[in-house]
Amino acid sequence: MKAKQVKPGIYWVGAIDWNVRDFHGYVTPRGTTYNNFLIMDKKITLIDTVKSDFADVMFERIRCLTNPEKIRVAVCNHIEMDHAGSWDQVMKVAKKATLYTTERGKQGLERHFDTTSWDIQVVKTGDTVKIGEKTLMFIETPMLHWPDSMMTYIPEDKLLISQDAFGQHLAQAVLFDDLVPQETLEDAVIDYYANILMPFGRLIKAKIAEIQKLGLEIDMIAPDHGVIWRKNPQKVINMYLDMANGKAREGVVIVYDTMWHSTEKMSRAVLDGILDEGMYAEVIKLRETPMSVAIKQFWRYRGLLVGTPTLNNVMFPSVAEFLQHLRGLRPANRIASVFGSYGWGGGGVRDALQVLKSMKLEVVEPGYEVNYRPNKEDYDKGYEFGRMFAQKVREYHKKFE
């Protein structure tokens, strides 16, 4: 398993996880990579590690270049275990290494490992370490996406090692962005942002502005997951700024579940109304779709319609799970409403509307409800509801053009 050069003297020594399909509840149908980097300089330097399951792969790649015992500088950009899980094995071998991380990174490493014999140095934004011909410059990025997070910049190579930022859960045998189909890559970026970084849009904009203010020249971005951006690193920066600003397509995603098909029938009426208003729409049934896919599709479009039956006077459990997950991601700049069927007593639509309002989204009330199975009259009401909602979406979307 050979190491792969990304810049002169800088090598990828990471691992490809072709088989992972669940990443702490986030479905990863295309697998992922755990990227880390070895710098062959006067002081041999390792930046990040890999998930502990793949430590042997990492060590094999390192041994293609040097004896791991010769590592003198170690950098922990992020303590999440898919990147920091092998530090105990590294530090056991590289006994003379000094490990650089943030204060919160140091605290986290001490909670995960016995670090009593480790030489850990805390760094802050702007701190530098000379390792020979190359320099390591550290940039703290708290809450992107953990409190400990930082990036490492190598000015001689104009290389930003960006930990989880600008990454994708995308397993591939090639390293670089220009070697991957762009549609696949863009979808993976959106998927990653929507499910992991959505809550941090304001911080992302501020951090990108800070990096620009530092005047750093960047011609390559190497994240800890997915491809390395060598051809057009500005592309992913622009994508992040668009997403952080809440950019979305003019359209509606209908996310629903159903017990006895009544809410499902209502979704068809609503969809017909949206389409006849000349607006694009997608339909997602929750129990047939991974949660992370529903979240990604929500993120693509300006409008959200939630369809829920009533069960025990509240919304259906799968719908509640979706909205709870969405609430934690703190979405913004979206307009939403609810429709659904109920039996002897309502409550599901009202319950869902309350959750949407708690997210401070633009909410269209009172929604659209049907008792038991929808008939022709109910279909007509649903159709008009869909047309009305599409009009509201179009009007709301103009604010962001």
C-alpha positions in Angstrom: 0.0 0.0 0.0 2.0 2.9 -1.3 1.8 6.5 0.0 0.7 9.0 -2.6 2.4 12.4 -3.1 0.1 15.4 -3.0 2.9 18.1 -3.0 6.7 17.8 -3.1 7.6 16.0 0.1 4.0 15.8 1.3 2.3 12.4 1.1 -1.2 11.0 1.7 -0.9 8.0 4.1 -4.6 7.6 4.8 -7.2 4.8 4.3 -10.2 4.2 2.0 -13.2 2.8 3.8 -15.2 1.3 0.9 -17.7 -0.5 3.1 -18.9 2.0 5.7 -22.6 2.7 5.3 -23.5 4.3 8.6 -21.5 7.2 10.0 -23.0 7.9 13.4 -26.5 7.7 11.9 -25.6 9.4 8.6 -26.0 7.0 5.7 -22.8 6.9 3.5 -23.7 4.8 0.4 -20.5 5.8 -1.3 -18.2 5.0 1.7 -15.6 7.4 2.9 -11.9 8.1 3.2 -9.8 9.0 6.3 -7.1 11.3 4.9 -3.9 12.1 6.8 -0.5 13.3 5.7 3.2 12.7 6.2 5.7 15.4 5.5 9.2 14.3 4.8 11.3 17.2 6.0 14.1 17.7 8.5 11.5 17.0 11.2 9.3 14.2 9.8 5.7 15.3 10.5 2.4 13.4 10.7 -0.8 15.5 10.4 -3.8 13.6 11.8 -4.3 9.8 11.9 -7.0 7.5 10.7 -9.8 5.5 12.3 -8.2 2.9 14.6 -9.6 0.0 12.4 -7.2 1.2 9.6 -4.1 2.0 11.7 -2.2 -0.9 10.1 -3.0 0.5 6.6 -1.6 3.9 7.7 1.5 2.5 9.2 2.2 0.4 6.0 2.0 3.6 3.9 4.3 5.4 6.3 6.8 2.6 6.2 7.0 3.1 2.4 8.7 6.4 3.2 10.3 6.1 6.6 10.4 4.3 9.9 7.4 5.6 12.0 9.8 5.9 14.9 11.4 8.9 13.1 8.3 11.0 13.3 9.2 14.1 15.3 6.2 16.4 14.9 2.6 15.4 15.1 -0.5 17.6 14.5 -4.0 16.8 15.7 -6.4 19.0 13.8 -9.5 17.3 15.2 -10.1 14.8 18.0 -13.1 13.0 16.5 -12.1 9.3 16.5 -12.2 8.8 12.7 -9.2 11.1 12.6 -7.7 10.8 16.1 -8.4 7.2 16.8 -4.8 6.0 16.1 -2.9 8.6 18.1 -2.2 6.2 20.9 -0.6 3.8 18.5 1.4 6.5 16.8 2.7 8.1 20.0 3.7 4.6 21.3 6.0 4.2 18.3 7.0 7.8 17.8 8.2 8.4 21.3 10.2 11.5 20.5 7.4 13.3 18.7 5.9 16.6 19.9 2.1 16.7 19.3 0.5 20.1 18.5 -3.2 20.7 19.0 -5.6 23.3 20.4 -6.3 23.6 24.1 -9.7 21.8 23.6 -7.9 19.3 21.5 -5.4 18.6 24.4 -8.3 18.2 26.8 -10.1 15.8 24.5 -7.0 13.7 23.8 -6.5 13.4 27.6 -10.1 12.1 27.9 -9.6 9.4 25.2 -6.0 8.2 25.9 -3.4 7.9 28.5 -1.3 10.9 27.5 1.0 11.1 30.5 4.1 10.3 28.5 3.1 12.4 25.5 4.7 15.8 24.7 1.7 17.9 23.9 2.0 21.6 22.9 -1.0 23.8 22.7 -1.2 26.2 19.7 -3.4 29.1 18.7 -4.3 30.9 15.4 -1.1 32.3 13.9 1.3 30.1 15.7 3.9 28.5 13.5 6.3 25.6 13.7 9.4 25.3 11.4 10.0 21.7 10.5 12.9 22.3 8.0 12.2 23.8 4.6 8.5 23.9 5.4 6.4 25.8 8.0 3.3 24.7 9.8 0.8 27.5 10.5 -2.2 26.8 12.7 -5.7 28.3 12.4 -8.3 27.6 15.1 -11.7 26.7 13.7 -13.8 26.1 16.8 -17.2 24.5 16.1 -16.2 23.6 12.5 -17.4 21.3 13.5 -16.1 20.4 17.0 -14.8 22.9 19.7 -11.3 21.5 19.3 -11.0 21.9 15.5 -8.2 23.6 13.7 -6.6 23.7 10.3 -2.9 23.5 9.3 -1.5 25.7 6.5 1.8 25.1 4.8 2.7 28.5 3.1 5.6 27.1 1.1 3.2 24.8 -0.7 0.1 27.0 -0.5 -1.6 23.9 1.0 -4.5 24.1 3.5 -5.1 20.9 5.4 -8.6 21.6 6.5 -9.7 18.7 8.7 -13.5 18.0 8.2 -14.2 21.3 6.4 -14.6 21.0 2.6 -14.8 17.2 2.9 -17.1 14.6 1.5 -18.0 11.0 2.4 -16.8 9.6 -0.9 -14.6 6.5 -1.2 -12.5 6.6 -4.4 -9.3 5.1 -5.7 -8.1 8.6 -6.9 -7.1 11.5 -4.7 -8.0 14.6 -6.6 -11.1 16.6 -7.5 -10.3 16.7 -11.3 -10.3 12.9 -11.4 -13.9 12.5 -10.1 -17.2 13.1 -12.0 -18.1 16.7 -11.0 -21.8 15.9 -10.5 -20.9 13.1 -8.1 -18.5 15.4 -6.2 -20.9 18.3 -5.9 -23.6 16.1 -4.6 -21.2 14.6 -2.0 -20.2 18.2 -0.9 -23.9 19.2 -0.4 -24.7 15.9 1.4 -21.8 16.4 3.8 -22.6 20.1 4.4 -26.3 19.5 4.9 -25.9 16.7 7.4 -22.9 17.9 9.4 -22.2 21.6 8.9 -25.7 23.1 8.4 -25.8 24.6 11.9 -22.5 26.5 11.4 -23.2 28.7 8.4 -22.5 31.9 10.3 -19.2 30.6 11.7 -18.2 29.2 8.3 -18.6 32.7 6.7 -16.7 34.3 9.5 -13.9 31.8 9.3 -13.5 32.0 5.5 -13.4 35.8 5.9 -10.7 35.4 8.6 -8.6 33.2 6.3 -8.9 35.7 3.5 -7.9 38.5 5.9 -4.8 36.6 6.8 -3.9 36.8 3.1 -3.2 33.1 2.7 -2.6 31.9 -0.8 -4.3 28.6 -1.3 -3.8 26.5 -4.4 -4.8 23.1 -2.7 -7.2 22.1 0.0 -6.8 18.7 1.6 -9.7 17.7 3.8 -9.8 14.7 6.2 -12.5 13.0 4.1 -12.9 12.6 0.3 -11.0 14.2 -2.5 -8.2 16.7 -2.3 -9.0 20.0 -4.2 -6.1 20.7 -6.5 -7.6 21.9 -9.7 -10.1 24.4 -8.4 -10.0 24.8 -4.6 -12.0 28.0 -5.0 -15.0 26.0 -6.2 -15.6 24.3 -2.9 -15.0 27.6 -1.0 -17.7 29.2 -3.2 -20.0 26.3 -2.6 -19.6 26.7 1.2 -20.2 30.4 1.0 -23.4 29.8 -1.1 -24.6 27.1 1.4 -23.7 29.2 4.4 -25.8 32.0 2.9 -28.7 29.7 2.6 -28.7 29.5 -1.2 -31.3 27.1 -2.5 -33.2 26.2 -5.6 -36.7 27.5 -6.2 -38.7 24.3 -5.6 -40.4 22.2 -3.0 -39.5 18.9 -1.3 -42.5 17.0 0.1 -41.3 14.8 3.0 -44.1 12.6 4.4 -45.0 9.3 5.9 -48.4 7.5 6.0 -50.2 4.8 7.9 -53.1 3.7 5.7 -52.2 5.7 2.6 -54.5 8.7 3.3 -51.6 11.1 3.8 -49.9 9.5 0.8 -53.0 10.3 -1.4 -52.9 13.8 -0.1 -49.3 14.2 -1.1 -50.3 13.5 -4.7 -52.9 16.2 -4.7 -50.5 18.7 -3.2 -47.8 17.7 -5.8 -50.2 18.2 -8.7 -50.9 21.7 -7.5 -47.2 22.6 -7.1 -46.4 21.2 -10.6 -49.3 23.0 -12.3 -48.0 26.2 -10.7 -44.9 25.6 -12.8 -42.6 24.7 -9.8 -40.3 21.8 -9.5 -41.0 19.3 -6.6 -39.6 16.1 -5.2 -41.4 13.6 -3.0 -39.7 11.6 -0.2 -41.4 8.9 1.9 -39.5 8.7 5.2 -39.6 5.0 6.0 -38.4 4.3 2.5 -35.5 6.8 2.5 -32.5 7.2 4.7 -32.7 10.3 7.0 -29.5 11.9 5.7 -31.0 11.7 2.1 -34.2 13.5 3.2 -32.0 16.1 5.0 -29.9 16.7 1.9 -32.9 17.1 -0.4 -34.5 19.4 2.1 -31.4 21.6 1.9 -31.5 21.8 -1.9 -34.9 23.5 -2.1 -36.5 26.7 -0.7 -39.8 25.1 0.2 -40.6 22.2 2.6 -44.0 20.5 2.9 -44.3 17.9 5.7 -47.0 15.2 5.5 -48.0 13.4 8.7 -50.8 11.2 9.9 -52.0 11.8 13.4 -51.1 9.1 15.9 -52.2 9.5 19.6 -52.9 13.2 18.9 -49.4 14.0 17.7 -47.5 13.6 14.5 -46.3 10.2 13.2 -43.1 9.0 14.8 -41.0 8.9 11.7 -42.0 12.5 10.9 -41.2 13.5 14.4 -37.8 12.0 14.1 -37.1 13.8 10.8 -38.2 17.2 12.3 -36.2 16.6 15.5 -33.1 15.8 13.4 -33.8 18.9 11.3 -34.2 21.1 14.3 -30.8 20.2 15.6 -29.3 21.3 12.3 -30.8 24.7 12.8 -31.9 25.4 9.2 -32.6 28.9 8.0 -34.0 30.8 4.9 -36.7 28.2 4.2 -40.5 28.3 4.0 -42.6 25.4 5.2 -46.0 24.0 5.9 -47.8 20.8 6.9 -50.6 18.5 5.6 -52.0 15.3 6.9 -54.8 12.9 7.7 -56.4 12.1 11.0 -59.0 9.6 12.4 -61.1 10.3 15.4 -59.0 13.2 16.6 -56.5 15.5 15.0 -53.2 16.9 16.3 -50.5 15.8 14.0 -50.5 18.8 11.7 -50.7 21.2 14.6 -47.8 19.4 16.3 -45.6 19.5 13.2 -46.4 23.2 12.7 -45.3 24.0 16.2 -41.9 22.3 15.6 -41.4 24.1 12.4 -42.2 27.4 14.1 -39.7 26.6 16.9 -37.0 26.5 14.1 -37.9 30.1 13.2 -38.6 29.1 9.6 -41.2 31.0 7.5 -44.3 28.9 8.3 -47.5 28.9 6.3 -50.5 28.1 8.5 -52.9 26.5 9.2 -51.8 23.7 6.9 -54.1 21.2 5.2 -56.0 18.4 7.1 -58.3 15.6 6.0 -60.5 13.4 8.2 -59.9 9.7 7.3 -59.5 9.1 3.5 -59.5 12.0 1.1 -62.4 12.2 -1.4 -62.7 14.3 -4.6 -63.5 17.5 -2.6 -60.4 16.9 -0.4 -58.3 16.3 -3.5 -59.4 19.7 -4.9 -58.5 21.4 -1.6 -55.1 19.7 -1.6 -54.5 20.7 -5.1 -55.3 24.4 -4.3 -53.1 24.1 -1.2 -50.2 22.9 -3.3 -50.7 25.8 -5.8 -50.9 28.3 -3.0 -47.8 27.0 -1.3 -45.8 27.1 -4.6 -46.9 30.8 -5.0 -45.6 31.5 -1.4 -42.3 29.7 -2.2 -41.8 31.8 -5.3 -42.6 35.0 -3.5 -40.3 34.1 -0.6 -37.5 32.9 -2.9 -37.3 36.4 -4.5 -35.8 37.7 -1.3 -32.7 35.7 -1.9 -32.1 36.4 -5.6 
